[in-house]
Amino acid sequence: MKKKPFLVIVSVCAAIGIVAFVGALGMTSNLVTVTDAFLCELSQGDYDAAYGHLSREFTGDTSVEELQVFAQESALADYSEATWWQRSVEGDEGFLDGEIETEGGEFIPVTIWLLKEDDSWKIYQIDWGTDESCTDEPHADETPVEDTAPGS
């Protein structure tokens, strides 16, 4: 019995889609790993470890003490878990867009940009609490808004 050409085409397209989806998740999984570790370390008060996940540009503008103050005055100190709705890698740049859930049950939108430095992903900028499009690129010449992390 011959297989119908339509079923073969659908099967091939489905297989290609699955491979592409799994490949995209694999390419962006390191972004999630680094960001989740950073957020977890902040919530546990391990500011030195969290600081190690920041890019050179971020740390050039922000000390460990400033990071600690920022985490304690923001929802990041109350971090429970994160959900990433959109993630992307293009060359040595990537971003995650999603929301952070606090221990108190609050959900806060967040976009995090990362850079690849010395074969490791490092956090470059954190924006939260706005509905701005995550596809907007961070601009070094823009003045940071109040809901942007220090060093952004």
N, CA, C and O atoms as a GROMACS GRO file, in nm:
protein
  608
    1MET      N    1   0.083  -0.117   0.000
    1MET     CA    2   0.000   0.000   0.000
    1MET      C    3   0.088   0.124   0.000
    1MET      O    4   0.179   0.136   0.083
    2LYS      N    5   0.062   0.217  -0.093
    2LYS     CA    6   0.142   0.339  -0.104
    2LYS      C    7   0.099   0.441  -0.001
    2LYS      O    8  -0.020   0.456   0.029
    3LYS      N    9   0.198   0.511   0.054
    3LYS     CA   10   0.167   0.621   0.145
    3LYS      C   11   0.123   0.741   0.063
    3LYS      O   12   0.176   0.765  -0.046
    4LYS      N   13   0.031   0.811   0.113
    4LYS     CA   14  -0.016   0.930   0.043
    4LYS      C   15   0.091   1.038   0.051
    4LYS      O   16   0.150   1.058   0.157
    5PRO      N   17   0.117   1.108  -0.061
    5PRO     CA   18   0.220   1.212  -0.062
    5PRO      C   19   0.195   1.320   0.044
    5PRO      O   20   0.290   1.373   0.102
    6PHE      N   21   0.071   1.353   0.068
    6PHE     CA   22   0.038   1.456   0.168
    6PHE      C   23   0.089   1.416   0.306
    6PHE      O   24   0.146   1.499   0.377
    7LEU      N   25   0.067   1.291   0.345
    7LEU     CA   26   0.111   1.246   0.477
    7LEU      C   27   0.264   1.246   0.488
    7LEU      O   28   0.319   1.278   0.594
    8VAL      N   29   0.330   1.212   0.380
    8VAL     CA   30   0.477   1.215   0.380
    8VAL      C   31   0.527   1.358   0.397
    8VAL      O   32   0.618   1.383   0.476
    9ILE      N   33   0.466   1.451   0.324
    9ILE     CA   34   0.508   1.592   0.333
    9ILE      C   35   0.482   1.646   0.473
    9ILE      O   36   0.568   1.714   0.530
   10VAL      N   37   0.366   1.618   0.529
   10VAL     CA   38   0.333   1.663   0.664
   10VAL      C   39   0.430   1.604   0.766
   10VAL      O   40   0.476   1.673   0.856
   11SER      N   41   0.461   1.477   0.751
   11SER     CA   42   0.554   1.411   0.843
   11SER      C   43   0.693   1.473   0.837
   11SER      O   44   0.756   1.496   0.940
   12VAL      N   45   0.740   1.499   0.716
   12VAL     CA   46   0.873   1.560   0.699
   12VAL      C   47   0.873   1.702   0.759
   12VAL      O   48   0.967   1.739   0.829
   13CYS      N   49   0.770   1.779   0.730
   13CYS     CA   50   0.761   1.915   0.785
   13CYS      C   51   0.756   1.912   0.938
   13CYS      O   52   0.821   1.994   1.004
   14ALA      N   53   0.680   1.819   0.994
   14ALA     CA   54   0.672   1.807   1.140
   14ALA      C   55   0.808   1.772   1.199
   14ALA      O   56   0.847   1.827   1.301
   15ALA      N   57   0.879   1.680   1.136
   15ALA     CA   58   1.011   1.641   1.184
   15ALA      C   59   1.108   1.757   1.178
   15ALA      O   60   1.186   1.778   1.271
   16ILE      N   61   1.105   1.834   1.070
   16ILE     CA   62   1.192   1.951   1.057
   16ILE      C   63   1.158   2.053   1.165
   16ILE      O   64   1.247   2.112   1.225
   17GLY      N   65   1.030   2.075   1.189
   17GLY     CA   66   0.986   2.169   1.292
   17GLY      C   67   1.033   2.128   1.430
   17GLY      O   68   1.078   2.212   1.508
   18ILE      N   69   1.023   2.001   1.461
   18ILE     CA   70   1.068   1.951   1.591
   18ILE      C   71   1.218   1.968   1.607
   18ILE      O   72   1.264   2.012   1.712
   19VAL      N   73   1.294   1.934   1.505
   19VAL     CA   74   1.440   1.950   1.509
   19VAL      C   75   1.477   2.097   1.527
   19VAL      O   76   1.566   2.129   1.606
   20ALA      N   77   1.409   2.187   1.455
   20ALA     CA   78   1.436   2.330   1.467
   20ALA      C   79   1.403   2.380   1.606
   20ALA      O   80   1.480   2.458   1.664
   21PHE      N   81   1.290   2.337   1.663
   21PHE     CA   82   1.249   2.378   1.796
   21PHE      C   83   1.349   2.330   1.901
   21PHE      O   84   1.390   2.407   1.988
   22VAL      N   85   1.388   2.205   1.894
   22VAL     CA   86   1.485   2.149   1.990
   22VAL      C   87   1.619   2.219   1.975
   22VAL      O   88   1.686   2.246   2.074
   23GLY      N   89   1.660   2.248   1.851
   23GLY     CA   90   1.786   2.320   1.828
   23GLY      C   91   1.782   2.459   1.886
   23GLY      O   92   1.880   2.504   1.946
   24ALA      N   93   1.671   2.529   1.869
   24ALA     CA   94   1.658   2.665   1.924
   24ALA      C   95   1.662   2.662   2.075
   24ALA      O   96   1.725   2.748   2.137
   25LEU      N   97   1.596   2.567   2.136
   25LEU     CA   98   1.601   2.555   2.282
   25LEU      C   99   1.743   2.526   2.330
   25LEU      O  100   1.788   2.580   2.431
   26GLY      N  101   1.812   2.442   2.257
   26GLY     CA  102   1.950   2.410   2.294
   26GLY      C  103   2.042   2.530   2.284
   26GLY      O  104   2.129   2.549   2.369
   27MET      N  105   2.022   2.612   2.180
   27MET     CA  106   2.106   2.732   2.163
   27MET      C  107   2.081   2.835   2.272
   27MET      O  108   2.171   2.910   2.309
   28THR      N  109   1.960   2.839   2.325
   28THR     CA  110   1.926   2.941   2.423
   28THR      C  111   1.925   2.888   2.566
   28THR      O  112   1.905   2.966   2.660
   29SER      N  113   1.946   2.760   2.584
   29SER     CA  114   1.940   2.704   2.719
   29SER      C  115   2.048   2.762   2.811
   29SER      O  116   2.025   2.776   2.931
   30ASN      N  117   2.164   2.796   2.755
   30ASN     CA  118   2.269   2.856   2.839
   30ASN      C  119   2.228   2.994   2.890
   30ASN      O  120   2.267   3.033   3.000
   31LEU      N  121   2.150   3.068   2.810
   31LEU     CA  122   2.100   3.198   2.856
   31LEU      C  123   2.014   3.179   2.981
   31LEU      O  124   2.027   3.251   3.079
   32VAL      N  125   1.927   3.080   2.974
   32VAL     CA  126   1.837   3.052   3.086
   32VAL      C  127   1.916   3.005   3.208
   32VAL      O  128   1.890   3.048   3.320
   33THR      N  129   2.012   2.918   3.186
   33THR     CA  130   2.093   2.865   3.297
   33THR      C  131   2.165   2.978   3.370
   33THR      O  132   2.161   2.984   3.493
   34VAL      N  133   2.230   3.067   3.296
   34VAL     CA  134   2.304   3.178   3.357
   34VAL      C  135   2.209   3.273   3.430
   34VAL      O  136   2.235   3.312   3.543
   35THR      N  137   2.100   3.308   3.365
   35THR     CA  138   2.006   3.404   3.424
   35THR      C  139   1.938   3.347   3.547
   35THR      O  140   1.926   3.416   3.648
   36ASP      N  141   1.894   3.223   3.539
   36ASP     CA  142   1.830   3.161   3.656
   36ASP      C  143   1.927   3.149   3.773
   36ASP      O  144   1.889   3.170   3.888
   37ALA      N  145   2.054   3.115   3.744
   37ALA     CA  146   2.154   3.108   3.851
   37ALA      C  147   2.175   3.245   3.914
   37ALA      O  148   2.182   3.257   4.036
   38PHE      N  149   2.185   3.349   3.831
   38PHE     CA  150   2.201   3.486   3.880
   38PHE      C  151   2.086   3.524   3.972
   38PHE      O  152   2.108   3.574   4.083
   39LEU      N  153   1.964   3.501   3.927
   39LEU     CA  154   1.846   3.539   4.007
   39LEU      C  155   1.839   3.460   4.137
   39LEU      O  156   1.806   3.516   4.242
   40CYS      N  157   1.870   3.333   4.131
   40CYS     CA  158   1.868   3.249   4.250
   40CYS      C  159   1.974   3.295   4.351
   40CYS      O  160   1.948   3.303   4.471
   41GLU      N  161   2.093   3.326   4.302
   41GLU     CA  162   2.200   3.373   4.391
   41GLU      C  163   2.165   3.506   4.455
   41GLU      O  164   2.193   3.527   4.572
   42LEU      N  165   2.102   3.596   4.379
   42LEU     CA  166   2.057   3.722   4.438
   42LEU      C  167   1.956   3.697   4.549
   42LEU      O  168   1.966   3.757   4.656
   43SER      N  169   1.860   3.609   4.523
   43SER     CA  170   1.756   3.584   4.623
   43SER      C  171   1.811   3.517   4.748
   43SER      O  172   1.753   3.530   4.856
   44GLN      N  173   1.923   3.446   4.735
   44GLN     CA  174   1.986   3.381   4.848
   44GLN      C  175   2.089   3.470   4.917
   44GLN      O  176   2.148   3.431   5.017
   45GLY      N  177   2.109   3.590   4.863
   45GLY     CA  178   2.204   3.683   4.923
   45GLY      C  179   2.348   3.655   4.887
   45GLY      O  180   2.438   3.710   4.952
   46ASP      N  181   2.374   3.572   4.787
   46ASP     CA  182   2.511   3.542   4.744
   46ASP      C  183   2.550   3.640   4.632
   46ASP      O  184   2.554   3.604   4.515
   47TYR      N  185   2.576   3.765   4.671
   47TYR     CA  186   2.599   3.872   4.575
   47TYR      C  187   2.729   3.858   4.498
   47TYR      O  188   2.738   3.899   4.382
   48ASP      N  189   2.831   3.801   4.561
   48ASP     CA  190   2.957   3.780   4.490
   48ASP      C  191   2.938   3.680   4.375
   48ASP      O  192   2.989   3.702   4.265
   49ALA      N  193   2.866   3.571   4.401
   49ALA     CA  194   2.840   3.472   4.295
   49ALA      C  195   2.753   3.533   4.185
   49ALA      O  196   2.779   3.513   4.067
   50ALA      N  197   2.651   3.608   4.225
   50ALA     CA  198   2.563   3.673   4.126
   50ALA      C  199   2.643   3.771   4.042
   50ALA      O  200   2.623   3.779   3.920
   51TYR      N  201   2.731   3.845   4.103
   51TYR     CA  202   2.814   3.944   4.034
   51TYR      C  203   2.898   3.879   3.924
   51TYR      O  204   2.926   3.942   3.822
   52GLY      N  205   2.937   3.755   3.946
   52GLY     CA  206   3.016   3.682   3.847
   52GLY      C  207   2.941   3.652   3.718
   52GLY      O  208   3.003   3.615   3.618
   53HIS      N  209   2.809   3.669   3.718
   53HIS     CA  210   2.729   3.646   3.598
   53HIS      C  211   2.707   3.773   3.517
   53HIS      O  212   2.636   3.771   3.416
   54LEU      N  213   2.767   3.883   3.559
   54LEU     CA  214   2.747   4.011   3.491
   54LEU      C  215   2.859   4.037   3.390
   54LEU      O  216   2.973   3.995   3.410
   55SER      N  217   2.824   4.107   3.282
   55SER     CA  218   2.922   4.140   3.179
   55SER      C  219   3.022   4.243   3.230
   55SER      O  220   2.998   4.310   3.330
   56ARG      N  221   3.135   4.253   3.161
   56ARG     CA  222   3.237   4.351   3.199
   56ARG      C  223   3.180   4.493   3.198
   56ARG      O  224   3.211   4.574   3.285
   57GLU      N  225   3.096   4.522   3.097
   57GLU     CA  226   3.037   4.656   3.089
   57GLU      C  227   2.946   4.682   3.209
   57GLU      O  228   2.947   4.792   3.265
   58PHE      N  229   2.868   4.583   3.249
   58PHE     CA  230   2.778   4.598   3.363
   58PHE      C  231   2.860   4.618   3.490
   58PHE      O  232   2.831   4.708   3.568
   59THR      N  233   2.963   4.536   3.511
   59THR     CA  234   3.042   4.546   3.634
   59THR      C  235   3.129   4.671   3.634
   59THR      O  236   3.170   4.717   3.740
   60GLY      N  237   3.157   4.727   3.516
   60GLY     CA  238   3.233   4.851   3.510
   60GLY      C  239   3.155   4.969   3.566
   60GLY      O  240   3.213   5.067   3.611
   61ASP      N  241   3.023   4.957   3.564
   61ASP     CA  242   2.936   5.063   3.615
   61ASP      C  243   2.875   5.032   3.751
   61ASP      O  244   2.813   5.119   3.812
   62THR      N  245   2.891   4.909   3.799
   62THR     CA  246   2.822   4.864   3.918
   62THR      C  247   2.914   4.783   4.008
   62THR      O  248   2.983   4.692   3.961
   63SER      N  249   2.917   4.815   4.137
   63SER     CA  250   2.995   4.739   4.234
   63SER      C  251   2.908   4.629   4.293
   63SER      O  252   2.786   4.628   4.274
   64VAL      N  253   2.970   4.537   4.364
   64VAL     CA  254   2.896   4.431   4.433
   64VAL      C  255   2.800   4.494   4.533
   64VAL      O  256   2.686   4.448   4.548
   65GLU      N  257   2.845   4.598   4.601
   65GLU     CA  258   2.761   4.666   4.700
   65GLU      C  259   2.638   4.730   4.634
   65GLU      O  260   2.528   4.724   4.689
   66GLU      N  261   2.657   4.790   4.516
   66GLU     CA  262   2.543   4.849   4.444
   66GLU      C  263   2.447   4.740   4.397
   66GLU      O  264   2.325   4.760   4.400
   67LEU      N  265   2.500   4.627   4.354
   67LEU     CA  266   2.416   4.516   4.315
   67LEU      C  267   2.334   4.467   4.434
   67LEU      O  268   2.215   4.436   4.420
   68GLN      N  269   2.396   4.460   4.550
   68GLN     CA  270   2.327   4.416   4.671
   68GLN      C  271   2.212   4.512   4.706
   68GLN      O  272   2.101   4.468   4.734
   69VAL      N  273   2.239   4.642   4.703
   69VAL     CA  274   2.135   4.741   4.732
   69VAL      C  275   2.022   4.729   4.631
   69VAL      O  276   1.904   4.730   4.668
   70PHE      N  277   2.058   4.719   4.505
   70PHE     CA  278   1.959   4.705   4.399
   70PHE      C  279   1.871   4.582   4.423
   70PHE      O  280   1.748   4.592   4.415
   71ALA      N  281   1.931   4.468   4.452
   71ALA     CA  282   1.855   4.344   4.472
   71ALA      C  283   1.763   4.356   4.593
   71ALA      O  284   1.649   4.310   4.590
   72GLN      N  285   1.812   4.418   4.700
   72GLN     CA  286   1.732   4.430   4.821
   72GLN      C  287   1.618   4.529   4.805
   72GLN      O  288   1.515   4.516   4.872
   73GLU      N  289   1.633   4.627   4.718
   73GLU     CA  290   1.529   4.728   4.699
   73GLU      C  291   1.433   4.692   4.584
   73GLU      O  292   1.336   4.763   4.560
   74SER      N  293   1.461   4.585   4.516
   74SER     CA  294   1.377   4.545   4.402
   74SER      C  295   1.314   4.409   4.431
   74SER      O  296   1.337   4.349   4.536
   75ALA      N  297   1.235   4.363   4.338
   75ALA     CA  298   1.170   4.233   4.351
   75ALA      C  299   1.268   4.118   4.337
   75ALA      O  300   1.234   4.004   4.367
   76LEU      N  301   1.390   4.145   4.291
   76LEU     CA  302   1.485   4.037   4.268
   76LEU      C  303   1.525   3.966   4.397
   76LEU      O  304   1.554   3.846   4.394
   77ALA      N  305   1.526   4.037   4.508
   77ALA     CA  306   1.560   3.973   4.635
   77ALA      C  307   1.451   3.876   4.678
   77ALA      O  308   1.475   3.787   4.761
   78ASP      N  309   1.331   3.892   4.623
   78ASP     CA  310   1.217   3.808   4.657
   78ASP      C  311   1.187   3.707   4.546
   78ASP      O  312   1.078   3.650   4.540
   79TYR      N  313   1.284   3.684   4.457
   79TYR     CA  314   1.269   3.594   4.343
   79TYR      C  315   1.232   3.453   4.387
   79TYR      O  316   1.289   3.399   4.482
   80SER      N  317   1.135   3.395   4.317
   80SER     CA  318   1.096   3.256   4.341
   80SER      C  319   1.128   3.171   4.218
   80SER      O  320   1.195   3.068   4.229
   81GLU      N  321   1.079   3.215   4.101
   81GLU     CA  322   1.109   3.145   3.977
   81GLU      C  323   1.083   3.238   3.859
   81GLU      O  324   1.021   3.343   3.872
   82ALA      N  325   1.133   3.195   3.743
   82ALA     CA  326   1.116   3.275   3.622
   82ALA      C  327   1.055   3.188   3.512
   82ALA      O  328   1.080   3.067   3.505
   83THR      N  329   0.977   3.251   3.428
   83THR     CA  330   0.923   3.188   3.309
   83THR      C  331   0.968   3.270   3.190
   83THR      O  332   0.947   3.392   3.188
   84TRP      N  333   1.029   3.207   3.091
   84TRP     CA  334   1.080   3.279   2.974
   84TRP      C  335   0.992   3.250   2.855
   84TRP      O  336   0.988   3.138   2.805
   85TRP      N  337   0.919   3.352   2.810
   85TRP     CA  338   0.826   3.338   2.699
   85TRP      C  339   0.896   3.348   2.564
   85TRP      O  340   0.853   3.287   2.467
   86GLN      N  341   1.002   3.426   2.561
   86GLN     CA  342   1.073   3.444   2.435
   86GLN      C  343   1.222   3.446   2.465
   86GLN      O  344   1.265   3.506   2.563
   87ARG      N  345   1.297   3.380   2.381
   87ARG     CA  346   1.443   3.380   2.397
   87ARG      C  347   1.506   3.371   2.261
   87ARG      O  348   1.454   3.307   2.169
   88SER      N  349   1.621   3.436   2.249
   88SER     CA  350   1.684   3.444   2.118
   88SER      C  351   1.835   3.460   2.133
   88SER      O  352   1.884   3.521   2.228
   89VAL      N  353   1.907   3.404   2.037
   89VAL     CA  354   2.052   3.422   2.027
   89VAL      C  355   2.083   3.463   1.886
   89VAL      O  356   2.037   3.401   1.790
   90GLU      N  357   2.162   3.568   1.873
   90GLU     CA  358   2.211   3.612   1.743
   90GLU      C  359   2.359   3.645   1.760
   90GLU      O  360   2.394   3.750   1.815
   91GLY      N  361   2.443   3.557   1.712
   91GLY     CA  362   2.587   3.576   1.729
   91GLY      C  363   2.625   3.568   1.875
   91GLY      O  364   2.597   3.469   1.943
   92ASP      N  365   2.689   3.674   1.923
   92ASP     CA  366   2.734   3.679   2.062
   92ASP      C  367   2.639   3.759   2.150
   92ASP      O  368   2.679   3.806   2.257
   93GLU      N  369   2.515   3.776   2.107
   93GLU     CA  370   2.415   3.848   2.185
   93GLU      C  371   2.290   3.763   2.199
   93GLU      O  372   2.253   3.688   2.108
   94GLY      N  373   2.226   3.774   2.312
   94GLY     CA  374   2.102   3.701   2.334
   94GLY      C  375   2.011   3.777   2.428
   94GLY      O  376   2.054   3.869   2.497
   95PHE      N  377   1.886   3.738   2.430
   95PHE     CA  378   1.795   3.798   2.526
   95PHE      C  379   1.690   3.698   2.569
   95PHE      O  380   1.657   3.603   2.498
   96LEU      N  381   1.638   3.723   2.688
   96LEU     CA  382   1.526   3.647   2.743
   96LEU      C  383   1.417   3.746   2.776
   96LEU      O  384   1.444   3.855   2.828
   97ASP      N  385   1.294   3.710   2.747
   97ASP     CA  386   1.180   3.795   2.780
   97ASP      C  387   1.078   3.706   2.848
   97ASP      O  388   1.039   3.602   2.795
   98GLY      N  389   1.035   3.747   2.966
   98GLY     CA  390   0.940   3.666   3.040
   98GLY      C  391   0.891   3.736   3.163
   98GLY      O  392   0.867   3.857   3.163
   99GLU      N  393   0.876   3.659   3.269
   99GLU     CA  394   0.832   3.718   3.394
   99GLU      C  395   0.896   3.645   3.512
   99GLU      O  396   0.927   3.527   3.506
  100ILE      N  397   0.912   3.722   3.618
  100ILE     CA  398   0.966   3.669   3.742
  100ILE      C  399   0.851   3.660   3.841
  100ILE      O  400   0.773   3.754   3.855
  101GLU      N  401   0.842   3.548   3.908
  101GLU     CA  402   0.744   3.535   4.016
  101GLU      C  403   0.818   3.553   4.148
  101GLU      O  404   0.925   3.495   4.169
  102THR      N  405   0.762   3.634   4.235
  102THR     CA  406   0.821   3.658   4.366
  102THR      C  407   0.765   3.558   4.466
  102THR      O  408   0.665   3.491   4.440
  103GLU      N  409   0.830   3.548   4.581
  103GLU     CA  410   0.782   3.461   4.689
  103GLU      C  411   0.641   3.502   4.730
  103GLU      O  412   0.563   3.418   4.775
  104GLY      N  413   0.608   3.630   4.716
  104GLY     CA  414   0.476   3.680   4.752
  104GLY      C  415   0.370   3.656   4.646
  104GLY      O  416   0.254   3.694   4.665
  105GLY      N  417   0.407   3.594   4.533
  105GLY     CA  418   0.311   3.561   4.429
  105GLY      C  419   0.292   3.670   4.324
  105GLY      O  420   0.204   3.659   4.239
  106GLU      N  421   0.374   3.774   4.328
  106GLU     CA  422   0.365   3.880   4.228
  106GLU      C  423   0.439   3.836   4.101
  106GLU      O  424   0.543   3.770   4.109
  107PHE      N  425   0.385   3.875   3.985
  107PHE     CA  426   0.449   3.844   3.857
  107PHE      C  427   0.498   3.975   3.796
  107PHE      O  428   0.420   4.068   3.778
  108ILE      N  429   0.628   3.981   3.764
  108ILE     CA  430   0.688   4.103   3.712
  108ILE      C  431   0.750   4.074   3.576
  108ILE      O  432   0.836   3.988   3.565
  109PRO      N  433   0.706   4.148   3.471
  109PRO     CA  434   0.767   4.129   3.338
  109PRO      C  435   0.915   4.168   3.343
  109PRO      O  436   0.952   4.265   3.410
  110VAL      N  437   0.997   4.093   3.271
  110VAL     CA  438   1.140   4.121   3.271
  110VAL      C  439   1.200   4.084   3.135
  110VAL      O  440   1.161   3.985   3.073
  111THR      N  441   1.294   4.167   3.091
  111THR     CA  442   1.373   4.137   2.972
  111THR      C  443   1.520   4.145   3.013
  111THR      O  444   1.562   4.242   3.076
  112ILE      N  445   1.595   4.044   2.977
  112ILE     CA  446   1.737   4.039   3.013
  112ILE      C  447   1.818   4.016   2.886
  112ILE      O  448   1.794   3.922   2.811
  113TRP      N  449   1.915   4.106   2.863
  113TRP     CA  450   2.007   4.094   2.750
  113TRP      C  451   2.138   4.036   2.802
  113TRP      O  452   2.184   4.071   2.910
  114LEU      N  453   2.197   3.947   2.722
  114LEU     CA  454   2.323   3.884   2.758
  114LEU      C  455   2.422   3.898   2.643
  114LEU      O  456   2.384   3.909   2.527
  115LEU      N  457   2.550   3.897   2.680
  115LEU     CA  458   2.659   3.900   2.583
  115LEU      C  459   2.748   3.780   2.607
  115LEU      O  460   2.762   3.734   2.721
  116LYS      N  461   2.808   3.730   2.502
  116LYS     CA  462   2.903   3.620   2.518
  116LYS      C  463   3.041   3.682   2.536
  116LYS      O  464   3.092   3.754   2.450
  117GLU      N  465   3.102   3.653   2.651
  117GLU     CA  466   3.236   3.701   2.682
  117GLU      C  467   3.322   3.581   2.719
  117GLU      O  468   3.287   3.504   2.808
  118ASP      N  469   3.433   3.564   2.650
  118ASP     CA  470   3.524   3.453   2.678
  118ASP      C  471   3.450   3.319   2.685
  118ASP      O  472   3.470   3.241   2.778
  119ASP      N  473   3.364   3.294   2.586
  119ASP     CA  474   3.288   3.170   2.573
  119ASP      C  475   3.185   3.147   2.684
  119ASP      O  476   3.136   3.035   2.700
  120SER      N  477   3.151   3.250   2.761
  120SER     CA  478   3.048   3.240   2.864
  120SER      C  479   2.946   3.350   2.845
  120SER      O  480   2.980   3.461   2.806
  121TRP      N  481   2.819   3.319   2.872
  121TRP     CA  482   2.714   3.420   2.865
  121TRP      C  483   2.716   3.503   2.992
  121TRP      O  484   2.722   3.449   3.102
  122LYS      N  485   2.709   3.635   2.974
  122LYS     CA  486   2.709   3.729   3.086
  122LYS      C  487   2.593   3.826   3.070
  122LYS      O  488   2.560   3.866   2.958
  123ILE      N  489   2.532   3.864   3.179
  123ILE     CA  490   2.418   3.956   3.177
  123ILE      C  491   2.468   4.097   3.150
  123ILE      O  492   2.558   4.147   3.217
  124TYR      N  493   2.407   4.159   3.050
  124TYR     CA  494   2.445   4.293   3.006
  124TYR      C  495   2.346   4.399   3.054
  124TYR      O  496   2.387   4.510   3.090
  125GLN      N  497   2.217   4.366   3.054
  125GLN     CA  498   2.116   4.463   3.092
  125GLN      C  499   1.991   4.390   3.142
  125GLN      O  500   1.956   4.284   3.092
  126ILE      N  501   1.924   4.451   3.242
  126ILE     CA  502   1.801   4.396   3.297
  126ILE      C  503   1.697   4.507   3.297
  126ILE      O  504   1.718   4.614   3.355
  127ASP      N  505   1.584   4.482   3.233
  127ASP     CA  506   1.471   4.576   3.235
  127ASP      C  507   1.350   4.499   3.285
  127ASP      O  508   1.327   4.386   3.244
  128TRP      N  509   1.273   4.560   3.373
  128TRP     CA  510   1.155   4.491   3.422
  128TRP      C  511   1.041   4.588   3.448
  128TRP      O  512   1.060   4.710   3.457
  129GLY      N  513   0.922   4.529   3.459
  129GLY     CA  514   0.806   4.605   3.499
  129GLY      C  515   0.745   4.692   3.392
  129GLY      O  516   0.661   4.777   3.423
  130THR      N  517   0.785   4.675   3.264
  130THR     CA  518   0.725   4.753   3.156
  130THR      C  519   0.671   4.659   3.051
  130THR      O  520   0.704   4.540   3.050
  131ASP      N  521   0.589   4.711   2.964
  131ASP     CA  522   0.535   4.632   2.854
  131ASP      C  523   0.608   4.661   2.724
  131ASP      O  524   0.555   4.633   2.616
  132GLU      N  525   0.728   4.717   2.732
  132GLU     CA  526   0.804   4.748   2.611
  132GLU      C  527   0.838   4.620   2.538
  132GLU      O  528   0.853   4.514   2.598
  133SER      N  529   0.849   4.631   2.409
  133SER     CA  530   0.882   4.516   2.327
  133SER      C  531   1.023   4.467   2.358
  133SER      O  532   1.116   4.547   2.369
  134CYS      N  533   1.036   4.338   2.371
  134CYS     CA  534   1.167   4.281   2.400
  134CYS      C  535   1.256   4.281   2.277
  134CYS      O  536   1.375   4.253   2.287
  135THR      N  537   1.200   4.311   2.162
  135THR     CA  538   1.282   4.312   2.042
  135THR      C  539   1.361   4.442   2.028
  135THR      O  540   1.450   4.452   1.944
  136ASP      N  541   1.328   4.542   2.111
  136ASP     CA  542   1.405   4.666   2.108
  136ASP      C  543   1.544   4.637   2.163
  136ASP      O  544   1.558   4.575   2.268
  137GLU      N  545   1.644   4.681   2.093
  137GLU     CA  546   1.780   4.660   2.137
  137GLU      C  547   1.815   4.760   2.246
  137GLU      O  548   1.771   4.874   2.241
  138PRO      N  549   1.895   4.719   2.347
  138PRO     CA  550   1.939   4.816   2.446
  138PRO      C  551   2.034   4.915   2.379
  138PRO      O  552   2.112   4.878   2.292
  139HIS      N  553   2.026   5.039   2.419
  139HIS     CA  554   2.109   5.142   2.360
  139HIS      C  555   2.196   5.203   2.467
  139HIS      O  556   2.147   5.258   2.565
  140ALA      N  557   2.327   5.194   2.447
  140ALA     CA  558   2.422   5.245   2.546
  140ALA      C  559   2.410   5.396   2.563
  140ALA      O  560   2.444   5.448   2.669
  141ASP      N  561   2.361   5.467   2.460
  141ASP     CA  562   2.355   5.612   2.469
  141ASP      C  563   2.225   5.661   2.531
  141ASP      O  564   2.207   5.782   2.547
  142GLU      N  565   2.133   5.571   2.568
  142GLU     CA  566   2.008   5.612   2.630
  142GLU      C  567   2.026   5.622   2.780
  142GLU      O  568   2.103   5.547   2.840
  143THR      N  569   1.955   5.714   2.841
  143THR     CA  570   1.956   5.727   2.985
  143THR      C  571   1.870   5.615   3.043
  143THR      O  572   1.757   5.597   2.999
  144PRO      N  573   1.921   5.539   3.140
  144PRO     CA  574   1.843   5.431   3.197
  144PRO      C  575   1.717   5.484   3.265
  144PRO      O  576   1.717   5.593   3.323
  145VAL      N  577   1.612   5.407   3.257
  145VAL     CA  578   1.489   5.443   3.326
  145VAL      C  579   1.493   5.386   3.467
  145VAL      O  580   1.580   5.304   3.498
  146GLU      N  581   1.400   5.428   3.552
  146GLU     CA  582   1.400   5.385   3.691
  146GLU      C  583   1.395   5.234   3.710
  146GLU      O  584   1.452   5.182   3.806
  147ASP      N  585   1.328   5.165   3.619
  147ASP     CA  586   1.313   5.022   3.638
  147ASP      C  587   1.420   4.942   3.564
  147ASP      O  588   1.398   4.827   3.525
  148THR      N  589   1.535   5.003   3.545
  148THR     CA  590   1.649   4.935   3.484
  148THR      C  591   1.755   4.912   3.591
  148THR      O  592   1.780   4.998   3.675
  149ALA      N  593   1.815   4.796   3.587
  149ALA     CA  594   1.915   4.761   3.686
  149ALA      C  595   2.035   4.854   3.677
  149ALA      O  596   2.061   4.910   3.571
  150PRO      N  597   2.107   4.872   3.787
  150PRO     CA  598   2.228   4.953   3.781
  150PRO      C  599   2.324   4.891   3.680
  150PRO      O  600   2.329   4.769   3.664
  151GLY      N  601   2.398   4.975   3.612
  151GLY     CA  602   2.493   4.925   3.512
  151GLY      C  603   2.431   4.913   3.376
  151GLY      O  604   2.501   4.881   3.280
  152SER      N  605   2.303   4.937   3.364
  152SER     CA  606   2.235   4.925   3.235
  152SER      C  607   2.246   5.052   3.156
  152SER      O  608   2.195   5.060   3.044
   0.00000   0.00000   0.00000
